[in-house]
């Protein structure tokens, strides 16, 4: 999942995504890579489910898990 897909799922601004993720700061989301890792994808999908947001099938089909760098 791309960061822009995650933002668009909740609105059009970084702050929309931040609010959905329990007020994560805009600057924290700015530091996310363009291709989200597994933990970030899980946070985004979990927030969408909790808010009752329907996740488009094509978005789910396009998810490629990027392993987190340690």
N, CA, C and O atoms as a MOPAC input file, in Angstrom:
PM7 MOZYME 1SCF
protein

 N      0.85400 1    -1.16800 1     0.00000 1
 C      0.00000 1     0.00000 1     0.00000 1
 C      0.89900 1     1.23000 1     0.00000 1
 O      1.91200 1     1.28100 1     0.69800 1
 N      0.51400 1     2.19300 1    -0.78000 1
 C      1.26300 1     3.44000 1    -0.83800 1
 C      0.70600 1     4.42400 1     0.18900 1
 O     -0.46700 1     4.36400 1     0.56000 1
 N      1.56900 1     5.32400 1     0.63300 1
 C      1.16000 1     6.31900 1     1.60700 1
 C     -0.00300 1     7.15500 1     1.07200 1
 O     -0.92100 1     7.48100 1     1.82500 1
 N      0.02200 1     7.49900 1    -0.19100 1
 C     -1.06200 1     8.29400 1    -0.77100 1
 C     -2.39000 1     7.53300 1    -0.74300 1
 O     -3.44500 1     8.14000 1    -0.56000 1
 N     -2.34500 1     6.21400 1    -0.92300 1
 C     -3.57400 1     5.40600 1    -0.82100 1
 C     -4.14100 1     5.47600 1     0.59400 1
 O     -5.35200 1     5.59200 1     0.78200 1
 N     -3.25900 1     5.40400 1     1.57900 1
 C     -3.69200 1     5.46500 1     2.97600 1
 C     -4.32200 1     6.81900 1     3.28800 1
 O     -5.35700 1     6.88800 1     3.95000 1
 N     -3.70600 1     7.88000 1     2.81700 1
 C     -4.24800 1     9.22700 1     3.04800 1
 C     -5.61700 1     9.35600 1     2.38800 1
 O     -6.56000 1     9.85200 1     3.00600 1
 N     -5.72900 1     8.91600 1     1.14600 1
 C     -6.98600 1     9.04600 1     0.40000 1
 C     -8.10800 1     8.20300 1     0.98900 1
 O     -9.28300 1     8.50100 1     0.77500 1
 N     -7.76400 1     7.16400 1     1.72000 1
 C     -8.77900 1     6.32400 1     2.34600 1
 C     -9.56700 1     7.10500 1     3.40400 1
 O    -10.74300 1     6.82600 1     3.63700 1
 N     -8.92100 1     8.07500 1     4.03700 1
 C     -9.53600 1     8.84000 1     5.11900 1
 C     -9.87700 1    10.27500 1     4.74700 1
 O    -10.53300 1    10.97100 1     5.52200 1
 N     -9.45700 1    10.72000 1     3.60500 1
 C     -9.69900 1    12.09400 1     3.17800 1
 C     -8.65300 1    12.49700 1     2.16900 1
 O     -8.23700 1    11.69600 1     1.33200 1
 N     -8.22800 1    13.74400 1     2.25200 1
 C     -7.24900 1    14.22800 1     1.28500 1
 C     -6.00500 1    14.82200 1     1.92600 1
 O     -5.07100 1    15.21800 1     1.22800 1
 N     -5.99100 1    14.88600 1     3.27200 1
 C     -4.87000 1    15.53600 1     3.95100 1
 C     -4.17400 1    14.56900 1     4.90900 1
 O     -4.76600 1    13.59900 1     5.38200 1
 N     -2.91500 1    14.85700 1     5.17600 1
 C     -2.17300 1    14.05800 1     6.15200 1
 C     -2.86400 1    14.06900 1     7.50300 1
 O     -2.86600 1    13.06200 1     8.21100 1
 N     -3.44900 1    15.19900 1     7.86300 1
 C     -4.10500 1    15.29800 1     9.16600 1
 C     -5.33300 1    14.38100 1     9.25000 1
 O     -5.68200 1    13.92300 1    10.33900 1
 N     -5.99300 1    14.10700 1     8.11600 1
 C     -7.12700 1    13.16900 1     8.12300 1
 C     -6.64700 1    11.77800 1     8.52300 1
 O     -7.28400 1    11.09800 1     9.32800 1
 N     -5.52600 1    11.36800 1     7.95700 1
 C     -4.95300 1    10.06700 1     8.30800 1
 C     -4.46700 1    10.08800 1     9.75600 1
 O     -4.68300 1     9.13000 1    10.49700 1
 N     -3.81700 1    11.16800 1    10.15600 1
 C     -3.32800 1    11.29000 1    11.52400 1
 C     -4.44600 1    11.18000 1    12.55200 1
 O     -4.29100 1    10.51700 1    13.57700 1
 N     -5.57000 1    11.83000 1    12.27700 1
 C     -6.72200 1    11.75200 1    13.18500 1
 C     -7.26700 1    10.33000 1    13.25100 1
 O     -7.65800 1     9.86300 1    14.32100 1
 N     -7.29400 1     9.65000 1    12.12700 1
 C     -7.78300 1     8.26600 1    12.10400 1
 C     -6.86200 1     7.34500 1    12.89600 1
 O     -7.30500 1     6.33100 1    13.43500 1
 N     -5.59500 1     7.69700 1    12.96400 1
 C     -4.61300 1     6.88000 1    13.68600 1
 C     -4.36300 1     7.43700 1    15.08300 1
 O     -3.23200 1     7.44600 1    15.56700 1
 N     -5.43000 1     7.89700 1    15.71800 1
 C     -5.34700 1     8.40700 1    17.09100 1
 C     -4.36500 1     9.55300 1    17.23200 1
 O     -3.49600 1     9.54900 1    18.10300 1
 N     -4.52200 1    10.53700 1    16.35300 1
 C     -3.75500 1    11.78100 1    16.40800 1
 C     -2.25000 1    11.60500 1    16.23800 1
 O     -1.46000 1    12.30600 1    16.87000 1
 N     -1.86700 1    10.68000 1    15.39800 1
 C     -0.44300 1    10.62100 1    15.04600 1
 C     -0.11800 1    11.92400 1    14.34300 1
 O     -0.90100 1    12.41200 1    13.52800 1
 N      1.00000 1    12.46800 1    14.65000 1
 C      1.37300 1    13.76000 1    14.08900 1
 C      1.59600 1    13.71300 1    12.59500 1
 O      2.01800 1    12.70300 1    12.03200 1
 N      1.29700 1    14.84300 1    11.96900 1
 C      1.50800 1    14.97000 1    10.53200 1
 C      2.97300 1    14.72400 1    10.18400 1
 O      3.28200 1    14.11000 1     9.16200 1
 N      3.87000 1    15.20700 1    11.04100 1
 C      5.30100 1    15.03800 1    10.76400 1
 C      5.70300 1    13.56600 1    10.83000 1
 O      6.58900 1    13.13200 1    10.09400 1
 N      5.05100 1    12.79100 1    11.71400 1
 C      5.36500 1    11.35800 1    11.78800 1
 C      4.94700 1    10.65400 1    10.50400 1
 O      5.68100 1     9.81100 1     9.98900 1
 N      3.78300 1    10.99500 1     9.99300 1
 C      3.30600 1    10.36400 1     8.76000 1
 C      4.14400 1    10.82800 1     7.57200 1
 O      4.35300 1    10.06500 1     6.63000 1
 N      4.62100 1    12.05800 1     7.60700 1
 C      5.50500 1    12.55100 1     6.53500 1
 C      6.77000 1    11.70500 1     6.42300 1
 O      7.33700 1    11.55400 1     5.34100 1
 N      7.20300 1    11.15400 1     7.55900 1
 C      8.42400 1    10.34300 1     7.55700 1
 C      8.18500 1     8.90500 1     7.11300 1
 O      9.13900 1     8.15100 1     6.91700 1
 N      6.91400 1     8.51400 1     6.95000 1
 C      6.63800 1     7.16800 1     6.45400 1
 C      7.16500 1     7.04200 1     5.03100 1
 O      7.13500 1     8.01400 1     4.27700 1
 N      7.64700 1     5.86100 1     4.65100 1
 C      8.09400 1     5.66800 1     3.26800 1
 C      6.88500 1     5.65600 1     2.32700 1
 O      5.75600 1     5.46200 1     2.77800 1
 N      7.10700 1     5.85900 1     1.04200 1
 C      5.99900 1     5.85500 1     0.07900 1
 C      5.30500 1     4.49200 1     0.05300 1
 O      4.08100 1     4.42300 1    -0.05800 1
 N      6.08200 1     3.40700 1     0.15500 1
 C      5.50500 1     2.05900 1     0.23300 1
 C      5.49400 1     1.64600 1     1.70400 1
 O      6.54500 1     1.44500 1     2.31400 1
 N      4.29400 1     1.52300 1     2.26000 1
 C      4.16200 1     1.24700 1     3.68400 1
 C      4.58700 1    -0.17300 1     4.02600 1
 O      4.42700 1    -1.09800 1     3.23000 1
 N      5.13400 1    -0.32500 1     5.23600 1
 C      5.51200 1    -1.66700 1     5.68700 1
 C      4.29800 1    -2.34600 1     6.32300 1
 O      3.22500 1    -1.75000 1     6.41600 1
 N      4.47000 1    -3.56400 1     6.74700 1
 C      3.36500 1    -4.37100 1     7.25800 1
 C      2.69100 1    -3.73700 1     8.47900 1
 O      1.46400 1    -3.73000 1     8.57000 1
 N      3.47100 1    -3.21000 1     9.40600 1
 C      2.90400 1    -2.58800 1    10.60200 1
 C      2.06800 1    -1.36100 1    10.24500 1
 O      0.98400 1    -1.16600 1    10.79400 1
 N      2.56400 1    -0.54500 1     9.33900 1
 C      1.83800 1     0.65400 1     8.93000 1
 C      0.54300 1     0.28300 1     8.20100 1
 O     -0.49400 1     0.90800 1     8.42500 1
 N      0.59900 1    -0.72100 1     7.33900 1
 C     -0.59900 1    -1.18200 1     6.63700 1
 C     -1.62700 1    -1.68800 1     7.63900 1
 O     -2.81500 1    -1.39200 1     7.51500 1
 N     -1.17900 1    -2.44400 1     8.62400 1
 C     -2.09400 1    -2.94700 1     9.64800 1
 C     -2.75300 1    -1.81200 1    10.41800 1
 O     -3.94500 1    -1.88400 1    10.71700 1
 N     -2.00000 1    -0.76400 1    10.74600 1
 C     -2.57800 1     0.38600 1    11.44400 1
 C     -3.64500 1     1.06200 1    10.59300 1
 O     -4.71600 1     1.40700 1    11.09200 1
 N     -3.35100 1     1.25000 1     9.30800 1
 C     -4.28400 1     1.93200 1     8.40500 1
 C     -5.55800 1     1.11300 1     8.23100 1
 O     -6.66000 1     1.64900 1     8.34600 1
 N     -5.41600 1    -0.17800 1     7.95500 1
 C     -6.58700 1    -1.02900 1     7.75000 1
 C     -7.39600 1    -1.13600 1     9.04700 1
 O     -8.62600 1    -1.09600 1     9.01000 1
 N     -6.72900 1    -1.26800 1    10.17500 1
 C     -7.42500 1    -1.33200 1    11.45400 1
 C     -8.23200 1    -0.06900 1    11.72600 1
 O     -9.36900 1    -0.14300 1    12.19100 1
 N     -7.64500 1     1.08900 1    11.43800 1
 C     -8.35300 1     2.35200 1    11.64800 1
 C     -9.55700 1     2.45000 1    10.71500 1
 O    -10.61100 1     2.94300 1    11.11700 1
 N     -9.41200 1     1.99000 1     9.48700 1
 C    -10.53200 1     2.02100 1     8.53700 1
 C    -11.66600 1     1.12300 1     9.01700 1
 O    -12.83400 1     1.50400 1     8.94600 1
 N    -11.32900 1    -0.05400 1     9.49900 1
 C    -12.34700 1    -0.99000 1     9.99100 1
 C    -13.06900 1    -0.38800 1    11.19800 1
 O    -14.29600 1    -0.44700 1    11.27900 1
 N    -12.31400 1     0.19000 1    12.13600 1
 C    -12.92300 1     0.79300 1    13.32200 1
 C    -13.86200 1     1.94300 1    12.97100 1
 O    -14.85700 1     2.17000 1    13.66000 1
 N    -13.54900 1     2.66100 1    11.90700 1
 C    -14.38000 1     3.79500 1    11.48800 1
 C    -15.46500 1     3.39700 1    10.48900 1
 O    -16.25000 1     4.23900 1    10.05400 1
 N    -15.50900 1     2.13500 1    10.13300 1
 C    -16.54000 1     1.67000 1     9.20300 1
 C    -16.31000 1     2.10300 1     7.76900 1
 O    -17.25700 1     2.20600 1     6.98900 1
 N    -15.05500 1     2.35800 1     7.41700 1
 C    -14.71800 1     2.77200 1     6.05900 1
 C    -14.50800 1     1.53500 1     5.20100 1
 O    -13.73300 1     0.64400 1     5.54900 1
 N    -15.20200 1     1.49500 1     4.08900 1
 C    -15.06400 1     0.36400 1     3.17200 1
 C    -13.75300 1     0.51200 1     2.40700 1
 O    -13.48700 1     1.54800 1     1.79700 1
 N    -12.95100 1    -0.52700 1     2.45000 1
 C    -11.66000 1    -0.51600 1     1.76200 1
 C    -11.88600 1    -1.06800 1     0.35500 1
 O    -12.34600 1    -2.19900 1     0.20400 1
 N    -11.56900 1    -0.28200 1    -0.67000 1
 C    -11.79500 1    -0.74800 1    -2.04300 1
 C    -11.05800 1    -2.05400 1    -2.32700 1
 O     -9.90200 1    -2.22800 1    -1.94200 1
 N    -11.74100 1    -2.95800 1    -3.00100 1
 C    -11.16900 1    -4.27300 1    -3.32000 1
 C     -9.84700 1    -4.14100 1    -4.06700 1
 O     -8.90000 1    -4.87600 1    -3.78900 1
 N     -9.78000 1    -3.21100 1    -5.01000 1
 C     -8.54400 1    -3.07100 1    -5.78800 1
 C     -7.38400 1    -2.63200 1    -4.90600 1
 O     -6.23300 1    -2.97400 1    -5.17900 1
 N     -7.67600 1    -1.87900 1    -3.85300 1
 C     -6.61600 1    -1.48700 1    -2.91700 1
 C     -6.13500 1    -2.70300 1    -2.13200 1
 O     -4.93100 1    -2.90300 1    -1.96900 1
 N     -7.06800 1    -3.50800 1    -1.64900 1
 C     -6.68100 1    -4.72800 1    -0.93000 1
 C     -5.88100 1    -5.66900 1    -1.82900 1
 O     -4.90100 1    -6.27300 1    -1.39100 1
 N     -6.30200 1    -5.79000 1    -3.07900 1
 C     -5.59900 1    -6.67000 1    -4.01200 1
 C     -4.19200 1    -6.17300 1    -4.33500 1
 O     -3.30700 1    -6.96100 1    -4.67100 1
 N     -3.99600 1    -4.86300 1    -4.23000 1
 C     -2.70000 1    -4.29500 1    -4.61000 1
 C     -1.67900 1    -4.29100 1    -3.46800 1
 O     -0.51500 1    -3.95500 1    -3.68200 1
 N     -2.10700 1    -4.65900 1    -2.26300 1
 C     -1.20700 1    -4.60300 1    -1.11200 1
 C     -0.07100 1    -5.60200 1    -1.27600 1
 O     -0.27700 1    -6.79900 1    -1.47300 1
 N      1.11800 1    -5.06400 1    -1.18900 1
 C      2.33500 1    -5.87400 1    -1.19900 1
 C      3.03100 1    -5.55900 1     0.11400 1
 O      3.33100 1    -4.39900 1     0.39800 1
 N      3.28400 1    -6.55800 1     0.89400 1
 C      3.91400 1    -6.36700 1     2.18900 1
 C      5.41200 1    -6.11400 1     1.98600 1
 O      6.11300 1    -6.90200 1     1.35100 1
 N      5.87700 1    -4.99700 1     2.54000 1
 C      7.29200 1    -4.66200 1     2.52800 1
 C      7.81100 1    -4.91200 1     3.93300 1
 O      7.33500 1    -4.29600 1     4.88700 1
 N      8.75700 1    -5.78500 1     4.07000 1
 C      9.28200 1    -6.11300 1     5.39300 1
 C      9.93300 1    -4.87900 1     5.99600 1
 O     10.61100 1    -4.10500 1     5.31900 1
 N      9.70300 1    -4.72400 1     7.28800 1
 C     10.23900 1    -3.59600 1     8.03200 1
 C     11.74200 1    -3.75100 1     8.18700 1
 O     12.24400 1    -4.82400 1     8.52200 1
 N     12.45700 1    -2.64500 1     7.93400 1
 C     13.91100 1    -2.66500 1     8.12600 1
 C     14.20500 1    -2.52800 1     9.60500 1
 O     13.61600 1    -1.69300 1    10.29100 1
 N     15.12100 1    -3.35200 1    10.09500 1
 C     15.45400 1    -3.31900 1    11.52000 1
 C     16.72000 1    -2.55600 1    11.75100 1
 O     17.16000 1    -2.42100 1    12.89300 1

